[in-house]
Amino acid sequence: MSATAFESGTPQTFADPYACDPPGSSWWDPAPQPARDDYLLPPPNPTQRMDIVIGPRDRRRLDLHAALTTAGVPPEAEDREAIDQLSALPDSINAAIQRWIRHLT
């Protein structure tokens, strides 16, 4: 019978890595934490906003995309035509569709 690694006969010692050196020693260097007010991008400047108006059909399309994604059903590429057709319907119908989606979640 051959000996396995656990049956080698040599005593194994337990080493606690946290008992060796106190925090702040050479091996314990946590990554520096960014300051709370450190941003990857600067905050937007409201005076530099573009003056673009989104049409009502595009607004309904974006709202429908957002409602479906929030409900856990992100639209796929083949759903584009259906969403475009639904966006062409009046605001009252789109509001009802979005209300139905919200009630399903």
MOLINBEL-V872397 format. One line per field, one symbol per residue. psi: psi as a letter, one per 20 degrees, with the letter a starting at -180 (. if undefined). A space follows every 10 residues. Layout:
BEGIN
psi->???
END
This chain:
BEGIN
psi->pqprhikiip ppqppohiif qqqiahinnq qppqqhjpqh qqqqohijqq mppprhghgh gghggggggh ijmpqrhiig gghhghhirr hhghhgghgg ghhh.
END
